[in-house]
């Protein structure tokens, strides 16, 4: 099963948001792929995303994705993410970043969208900040801007699955 670029997964959530006529912010587009990746490590037994998130002050962040989307500030992301997306000049941006999702991966994203897609960026951030989450564990041991590895993420989401927790309290 292939690992996808985080921007391709973020674009999948942007497509679902467009379909449902709602907007997504940079913060939501950091957290939704992260949550999908966590559930994917358990459900698919493989990484969904090739990049590893880091411990930033507002939860797990994919640095390259943050760079791609920072021009939107706290507002809605209005366009799909392209190659060289951080360029201020549209003519320097390349093709839309996409991935060829398997049926299982697409179903996983649909499930995550259904359960978490209506939550605000701050609500998603609170979920990732709960005690004993991968972000809080790595922040405590390694500090800010440290990599959150797949083993820690998988262990957390396996725990949630075993506890039959579909949505953490926030």
C-alpha positions in Angstrom: 0.0 0.0 0.0 1.5 3.4 -1.0 2.3 6.2 1.4 0.8 9.5 0.2 2.1 13.0 0.3 0.3 14.8 3.1 -0.8 17.5 0.6 -2.6 14.8 -1.5 -4.5 13.7 1.6 -5.3 17.4 2.5 -6.6 17.8 -1.0 -8.9 14.9 -0.5 -10.4 16.6 2.5 -10.6 19.9 0.6 -12.6 18.0 -2.1 -15.0 16.6 0.5 -15.4 20.1 2.0 -16.2 21.5 -1.4 -18.7 18.8 -2.0 -20.4 19.5 1.3 -20.1 23.3 0.7 -18.0 24.1 3.7 -14.5 25.6 4.2 -11.4 24.3 5.9 -8.6 26.2 7.5 -4.9 25.4 7.6 -5.4 24.1 11.2 -8.2 21.7 10.1 -6.0 20.6 7.2 -3.2 19.8 9.6 -5.4 17.8 12.0 -7.7 15.9 9.6 -4.8 14.1 7.7 -3.1 13.4 11.0 -6.2 11.8 12.4 -6.7 9.9 9.2 -3.1 8.7 9.3 -3.6 7.5 12.9 -6.8 5.6 12.1 -5.1 4.2 9.0 -2.2 2.8 10.9 -4.7 0.7 12.8 -7.4 0.0 10.1 -5.0 -0.4 7.1 -2.0 -1.6 9.1 0.1 0.7 7.0 1.1 4.4 7.0 -1.3 6.6 5.0 1.1 9.6 4.8 4.8 9.5 4.0 5.7 12.5 6.0 5.9 12.5 9.8 4.1 15.1 11.9 6.0 17.3 14.5 5.0 18.6 17.9 4.1 22.2 17.3 2.4 24.4 20.0 -1.1 23.8 18.6 -0.8 20.0 18.1 0.7 17.8 15.4 1.8 19.7 12.3 3.2 18.6 8.9 5.8 21.4 8.3 5.7 21.2 4.5 1.9 21.4 4.5 2.0 24.3 6.9 4.4 26.1 4.4 2.0 25.4 1.6 -1.0 26.8 3.4 0.4 29.6 5.6 -0.6 32.3 3.2 -4.2 31.7 4.1 -3.6 32.6 7.8 -6.6 31.5 9.9 -9.0 31.8 6.9 -10.4 29.2 4.7 -8.1 27.5 2.2 -9.6 28.4 -1.2 -7.7 26.2 -3.6 -6.3 22.7 -3.9 -2.6 22.4 -3.0 -0.2 22.4 -6.0 3.5 21.6 -6.4 5.5 24.6 -5.3 2.3 25.9 -3.5 4.2 28.2 -1.2 5.3 30.4 -4.1 3.5 33.8 -4.0 3.3 33.7 -7.8 0.5 31.6 -9.3 2.5 31.0 -12.5 5.3 29.3 -10.5 2.9 26.7 -9.0 2.7 23.3 -10.6 0.1 20.6 -10.9 -2.4 19.8 -8.1 -0.9 17.2 -5.8 -2.9 14.0 -5.8 -2.5 10.4 -5.0 -4.1 7.2 -6.3 -6.1 6.1 -3.3 -7.1 2.5 -2.8 -10.8 1.8 -2.1 -9.9 1.2 1.6 -8.0 4.5 1.9 -10.9 6.4 0.3 -13.3 4.7 2.7 -11.1 5.6 5.6 -11.0 9.3 4.5 -14.8 9.3 4.2 -15.2 7.9 7.7 -12.8 10.4 9.2 -14.6 13.2 7.3 -17.9 12.1 8.6 -16.7 11.9 12.2 -14.4 14.9 12.4 -15.0 17.1 9.3 -17.5 19.4 11.0 -15.2 20.2 13.9 -13.4 23.5 14.1 -9.6 23.7 14.0 -9.5 24.6 17.7 -11.7 21.6 18.5 -9.5 19.3 16.5 -6.5 20.8 18.2 -8.0 20.2 21.6 -8.5 16.5 20.7 -4.8 16.2 19.8 -3.7 17.9 23.0 -5.5 15.5 25.4 -3.3 13.8 28.0 -1.6 10.6 26.7 -2.1 11.5 23.0 1.0 11.1 20.8 1.5 14.9 20.7 1.4 15.2 24.5 3.7 12.2 25.0 6.4 13.4 22.5 6.1 17.0 23.7 6.7 15.9 27.2 9.7 13.7 26.4 11.3 15.5 23.4 9.9 19.0 23.4 8.5 21.2 20.7 9.2 20.6 17.0 10.1 16.9 17.5 8.9 14.1 15.2 6.0 12.0 16.3 6.7 8.5 15.0 4.2 6.1 13.6 4.7 3.6 16.5 3.5 6.1 19.0 0.6 7.2 16.8 -0.5 3.6 16.1 -0.4 2.7 19.7 -2.7 5.6 20.6 -5.2 4.9 17.9 -5.2 1.2 18.7 -6.0 2.1 22.2 -8.9 4.3 21.0 -10.2 1.4 18.8 -10.0 -1.1 21.7 -11.9 1.3 23.9 -14.4 1.8 21.1 -13.9 5.5 21.1 -15.0 7.0 17.9 -14.5 10.6 18.9 -12.4 11.8 21.9 -14.0 14.1 24.4 -13.3 17.8 23.7 
